[in-house]
Amino acid sequence: MAKITYRHPDGTVTVLEVPNGNSVMRGAVINGVRGIVGECGGGAMCGTCHVYIAEDSTAPLPPMPDIEHELLYTTACERRDNSRLSCQLPVTDDIDGLVVDMPERQL
């Protein structure tokens, strides 16, 4: 299980304990976190789970697959160097403490 912090554009913060085997997106969706839609259910097909990894994050994240790289050019908010699709971030003990910032909108 990993503690994931979801920071919203309005300054509110949601901290969740997400079980291993889920994705950062699924943890947000099943807990009703505003700002992550996950329209395709985590299939890396819609880009509605776009997040920005906090600049000071040291959590080891998996390399970005080509499909994620391409989808990040189609998101509602600008792609940045720290952009990721939260459906492509598996929850493991290693990412405990991960902080993600939500974009202004997903659609």
GROMACS elastic network, one bead per residue, 0.5 to 0.9 nm:
[ bonds ]
;  ai    aj funct       b0    kb
    1    17     6  0.62883   500
    1    18     6  0.55129   500
    1    21     6  0.87161   500
    1    91     6  0.73206   500
    1    92     6  0.64413   500
    1    93     6  0.56866   500
    1    96     6  0.74139   500
    2    16     6  0.80618   500
    2    17     6  0.54897   500
    2    18     6  0.54058   500
    2    19     6  0.65155   500
    2    20     6  0.70270   500
    2    91     6  0.66246   500
    2    92     6  0.63612   500
    2    93     6  0.54048   500
    2    94     6  0.77222   500
    2    95     6  0.63475   500
    2    97     6  0.67822   500
    2    98     6  0.80969   500
    3    15     6  0.67643   500
    3    16     6  0.55504   500
    3    18     6  0.62507   500
    3    19     6  0.88959   500
    3    93     6  0.87835   500
    3    95     6  0.79745   500
    3    96     6  0.50394   500
    3    97     6  0.51965   500
    3    98     6  0.69443   500
    3    99     6  0.88481   500
    4    14     6  0.83061   500
    4    15     6  0.57319   500
    4    16     6  0.53852   500
    4    17     6  0.63648   500
    4    18     6  0.68897   500
    4    24     6  0.75594   500
    4    27     6  0.85660   500
    4    91     6  0.89200   500
    4    95     6  0.80538   500
    4    96     6  0.66075   500
    4    97     6  0.56280   500
    4    98     6  0.50995   500
    4    99     6  0.59681   500
    4   100     6  0.77113   500
    5    13     6  0.68883   500
    5    14     6  0.58023   500
    5    16     6  0.64796   500
    5    17     6  0.89372   500
    5    97     6  0.70425   500
    5    98     6  0.62371   500
    5   100     6  0.61842   500
    5   101     6  0.83787   500
    6    12     6  0.85954   500
    6    13     6  0.57836   500
    6    14     6  0.51042   500
    6    15     6  0.62012   500
    6    16     6  0.81348   500
    6    28     6  0.81585   500
    6    33     6  0.80730   500
    6    98     6  0.86815   500
    6    99     6  0.60850   500
    6   100     6  0.51238   500
    6   101     6  0.59708   500
    6   102     6  0.69556   500
    7    10     6  0.84221   500
    7    11     6  0.66474   500
    7    12     6  0.61640   500
    7    14     6  0.64532   500
    7    15     6  0.85335   500
    7    99     6  0.73143   500
    7   100     6  0.61193   500
    7   102     6  0.60437   500
    8    11     6  0.54306   500
    8    12     6  0.53427   500
    8    13     6  0.60288   500
    8    14     6  0.79986   500
    8    34     6  0.80712   500
    8    35     6  0.73489   500
    8   100     6  0.88332   500
    8   101     6  0.62066   500
    8   102     6  0.52789   500
    8   103     6  0.76307   500
    8   104     6  0.81320   500
    9    12     6  0.73916   500
    9   101     6  0.74566   500
    9   102     6  0.62891   500
    9   103     6  0.66625   500
    9   104     6  0.59928   500
   10    13     6  0.89098   500
   10   104     6  0.88208   500
   14    33     6  0.73583   500
   15    99     6  0.89566   500
   16    27     6  0.76334   500
   16    28     6  0.81022   500
   16    31     6  0.82740   500
   17    27     6  0.82385   500
   17    96     6  0.88330   500
   18    21     6  0.88185   500
   18    22     6  0.71366   500
   18    23     6  0.82999   500
   18    24     6  0.76931   500
   18    26     6  0.87283   500
   18    27     6  0.55736   500
   18    28     6  0.86068   500
   18    91     6  0.70332   500
   18    92     6  0.88866   500
   19    22     6  0.61944   500
   19    23     6  0.88348   500
   19    27     6  0.79033   500
   19    91     6  0.69167   500
   19    92     6  0.78364   500
   19    93     6  0.89568   500
   20    23     6  0.80516   500
   20    90     6  0.76291   500
   20    93     6  0.70376   500
   21    90     6  0.65420   500
   21    91     6  0.58378   500
   21    92     6  0.69437   500
   22    25     6  0.80374   500
   22    26     6  0.60266   500
   22    27     6  0.65457   500
   22    87     6  0.88762   500
   22    89     6  0.86309   500
   22    90     6  0.59626   500
   22    91     6  0.54849   500
   22    92     6  0.83558   500
   23    26     6  0.50897   500
   23    27     6  0.62315   500
   23    28     6  0.86802   500
   23    42     6  0.82236   500
   23    86     6  0.67535   500
   23    87     6  0.55040   500
   23    88     6  0.67765   500
   23    89     6  0.54000   500
   23    91     6  0.52273   500
   23    92     6  0.89056   500
   24    27     6  0.52603   500
   24    28     6  0.65111   500
   24    29     6  0.88797   500
   24    85     6  0.88915   500
   24    86     6  0.51413   500
   24    87     6  0.61931   500
   24    88     6  0.78322   500
   24    89     6  0.57002   500
   24    90     6  0.63519   500
   24    91     6  0.61953   500
   25    28     6  0.52217   500
   25    29     6  0.61838   500
   25    30     6  0.86765   500
   25    36     6  0.68549   500
   25    37     6  0.83288   500
   25    38     6  0.67517   500
   25    41     6  0.88507   500
   25    42     6  0.72973   500
   25    49     6  0.62736   500
   25    50     6  0.88928   500
   25    85     6  0.79798   500
   25    88     6  0.80459   500
   25    89     6  0.77019   500
   25    90     6  0.88302   500
   26    29     6  0.50214   500
   26    30     6  0.59534   500
   26    31     6  0.82805   500
   26    38     6  0.78592   500
   26    41     6  0.81401   500
   26    42     6  0.75319   500
   26    86     6  0.82216   500
   26    87     6  0.69649   500
   27    30     6  0.56561   500
   27    31     6  0.62658   500
   27    32     6  0.87123   500
   27    33     6  0.84226   500
   27    91     6  0.87009   500
   28    31     6  0.52810   500
   28    32     6  0.60987   500
   28    34     6  0.78764   500
   28    35     6  0.87123   500
   28    36     6  0.67209   500
   28    37     6  0.88113   500
   29    32     6  0.51646   500
   29    33     6  0.59800   500
   29    34     6  0.81597   500
   29    36     6  0.66941   500
   29    37     6  0.69925   500
   29    38     6  0.71536   500
   30    33     6  0.78518   500
   32    36     6  0.87638   500
   33    36     6  0.67051   500
   33    37     6  0.88940   500
   34    37     6  0.78184   500
   35    48     6  0.88152   500
   35    49     6  0.79668   500
   35   102     6  0.62803   500
   35   103     6  0.74776   500
   35   104     6  0.78742   500
   35   105     6  0.67573   500
   35   106     6  0.69243   500
   36    39     6  0.88023   500
   36    48     6  0.64862   500
   36    50     6  0.73206   500
   36    51     6  0.81979   500
   36    86     6  0.84941   500
   36   102     6  0.76031   500
   36   105     6  0.86768   500
   36   106     6  0.70381   500
   37    40     6  0.86662   500
   37    41     6  0.87336   500
   37    47     6  0.89945   500
   37    48     6  0.53785   500
   37    49     6  0.57876   500
   37    50     6  0.89600   500
   37   106     6  0.69533   500
   37   107     6  0.84986   500
   38    41     6  0.52680   500
   38    42     6  0.60990   500
   38    43     6  0.88011   500
   38    46     6  0.76267   500
   38    47     6  0.76549   500
   38    48     6  0.52835   500
   38    49     6  0.51249   500
   38    50     6  0.88451   500
   38    86     6  0.86961   500
   38    87     6  0.75644   500
   39    42     6  0.77023   500
   39    45     6  0.86495   500
   39    46     6  0.65323   500
   39    47     6  0.81873   500
   39    48     6  0.61668   500
   39    49     6  0.79685   500
   40    43     6  0.57616   500
   40    44     6  0.72113   500
   40    45     6  0.61102   500
   40    46     6  0.58359   500
   40    47     6  0.84038   500
   40    48     6  0.80524   500
   41    44     6  0.82758   500
   41    45     6  0.87794   500
   41    46     6  0.89453   500
   41    87     6  0.81591   500
   42    45     6  0.76743   500
   42    46     6  0.85726   500
   42    49     6  0.82612   500
   42    86     6  0.83472   500
   42    88     6  0.75449   500
   43    46     6  0.78820   500
   43    87     6  0.73325   500
   43    88     6  0.85320   500
   44    47     6  0.67262   500
   44    49     6  0.89620   500
   44    67     6  0.70340   500
   44    68     6  0.64772   500
   44    71     6  0.76099   500
   44    85     6  0.75605   500
   44    87     6  0.67363   500
   44    88     6  0.71807   500
   45    48     6  0.87899   500
   45    67     6  0.82386   500
   45    68     6  0.85363   500
   45    71     6  0.73239   500
   46    49     6  0.80097   500
   46    71     6  0.72987   500
   46    74     6  0.84321   500
   46    75     6  0.81767   500
   47    50     6  0.58046   500
   47    68     6  0.82813   500
   47    71     6  0.59191   500
   47    72     6  0.65879   500
   47    73     6  0.89069   500
   47    74     6  0.69443   500
   47    75     6  0.55054   500
   47    76     6  0.81828   500
   47    85     6  0.65894   500
   47    87     6  0.89757   500
   47   106     6  0.76782   500
   47   107     6  0.88502   500
   48    75     6  0.69460   500
   48    76     6  0.79050   500
   48    85     6  0.79574   500
   48   105     6  0.86677   500
   48   107     6  0.66394   500
   49    75     6  0.89029   500
   49    84     6  0.83736   500
   49    85     6  0.54784   500
   49    86     6  0.54534   500
   49    87     6  0.65531   500
   49   102     6  0.88109   500
   49   106     6  0.70058   500
   50    72     6  0.74922   500
   50    75     6  0.69693   500
   50    76     6  0.86274   500
   50    77     6  0.83850   500
   50    79     6  0.87969   500
   50    83     6  0.68720   500
   50    84     6  0.58443   500
   50    86     6  0.60964   500
   50    87     6  0.84663   500
   50   102     6  0.73649   500
   50   103     6  0.71766   500
   50   106     6  0.70232   500
   51    82     6  0.82750   500
   51    83     6  0.57744   500
   51    84     6  0.55559   500
   51    85     6  0.61305   500
   51    86     6  0.62917   500
   51   100     6  0.61024   500
   51   101     6  0.57695   500
   51   102     6  0.50718   500
   51   103     6  0.62094   500
   52    55     6  0.84175   500
   52    79     6  0.86683   500
   52    80     6  0.75308   500
   52    81     6  0.84808   500
   52    82     6  0.53163   500
   52    84     6  0.61975   500
   52    85     6  0.85774   500
   52    99     6  0.87210   500
   52   100     6  0.55614   500
   52   102     6  0.63467   500
   52   103     6  0.71946   500
   53    56     6  0.84167   500
   53    57     6  0.68778   500
   53    82     6  0.53104   500
   53    83     6  0.63617   500
   53    84     6  0.70619   500
   53    98     6  0.79292   500
   53    99     6  0.63555   500
   53   101     6  0.62428   500
   53   102     6  0.89329   500
   54    57     6  0.53020   500
   54    58     6  0.89549   500
   54    82     6  0.74811   500
   54    98     6  0.79268   500
   54    99     6  0.55127   500
   54   100     6  0.54445   500
   54   101     6  0.63125   500
   55    58     6  0.86301   500
   55    82     6  0.73123   500
   55    99     6  0.89342   500
   56    99     6  0.86681   500
   57    60     6  0.86734   500
   57    97     6  0.81902   500
   57    98     6  0.63661   500
   57    99     6  0.65941   500
   57   100     6  0.86904   500
   58    61     6  0.87695   500
   58    95     6  0.84262   500
   58    97     6  0.87696   500
   58    98     6  0.77772   500
   59    94     6  0.66970   500
   59    96     6  0.72251   500
   59    97     6  0.72919   500
   59    98     6  0.59329   500
   59    99     6  0.88192   500
   60    94     6  0.67602   500
   60    95     6  0.62978   500
   61    64     6  0.85944   500
   61    89     6  0.69524   500
   61    90     6  0.84254   500
   61    94     6  0.86869   500
   61    95     6  0.73142   500
   62    65     6  0.86953   500
   62    88     6  0.83376   500
   62    89     6  0.70595   500
   62    90     6  0.82282   500
   64    67     6  0.82434   500
   64    68     6  0.62948   500
   64    69     6  0.64312   500
   64    84     6  0.79017   500
   64    88     6  0.80163   500
   65    68     6  0.53983   500
   65    69     6  0.63574   500
   65    70     6  0.88959   500
   65    88     6  0.84065   500
   66    70     6  0.62864   500
   66    71     6  0.86743   500
   67    70     6  0.52034   500
   67    71     6  0.61390   500
   67    72     6  0.86642   500
   68    71     6  0.50747   500
   68    72     6  0.61553   500
   68    84     6  0.74996   500
   68    85     6  0.66482   500
   68    88     6  0.76022   500
   69    72     6  0.55363   500
   69    73     6  0.74013   500
   69    84     6  0.82688   500
   69    85     6  0.89566   500
   70    73     6  0.57361   500
   70    74     6  0.75919   500
   71    74     6  0.53458   500
   71    75     6  0.69196   500
   71    85     6  0.84064   500
   72    75     6  0.55544   500
   72    78     6  0.84321   500
   72    79     6  0.60235   500
   72    80     6  0.88431   500
   72    83     6  0.72952   500
   72    84     6  0.72421   500
   72    85     6  0.73953   500
   73    76     6  0.89777   500
   73    78     6  0.78444   500
   73    79     6  0.63013   500
   74    77     6  0.85003   500
   74    78     6  0.86461   500
   74    79     6  0.84110   500
   75    78     6  0.68109   500
   75    79     6  0.71654   500
   75   106     6  0.69011   500
   75   107     6  0.77376   500
   76    79     6  0.88492   500
   76   103     6  0.85026   500
   76   104     6  0.86050   500
   76   105     6  0.63880   500
   76   106     6  0.52864   500
   76   107     6  0.55014   500
   77   103     6  0.62874   500
   77   104     6  0.68801   500
   77   105     6  0.65267   500
   77   106     6  0.69695   500
   77   107     6  0.85922   500
   78    83     6  0.87206   500
   78   103     6  0.84259   500
   79    82     6  0.80208   500
   79    83     6  0.58256   500
   79    84     6  0.86363   500
   80    83     6  0.51349   500
   80    84     6  0.88097   500
   81    84     6  0.87873   500
   84    87     6  0.86168   500
   84    88     6  0.76256   500
   84    89     6  0.80540   500
   85    88     6  0.55754   500
   85    89     6  0.71723   500
   86    89     6  0.52415   500
   86    90     6  0.82453   500
   86   100     6  0.88584   500
   87    90     6  0.74412   500
   90    95     6  0.86707   500
   91    94     6  0.80122   500
   91    95     6  0.66042   500
   91    96     6  0.81832   500
   92    95     6  0.57566   500
   92    96     6  0.72390   500
   93    96     6  0.54436   500
   94    97     6  0.87217   500
   95    98     6  0.55783   500
  102   105     6  0.79429   500
  102   106     6  0.88823   500
  103   106     6  0.70334   500
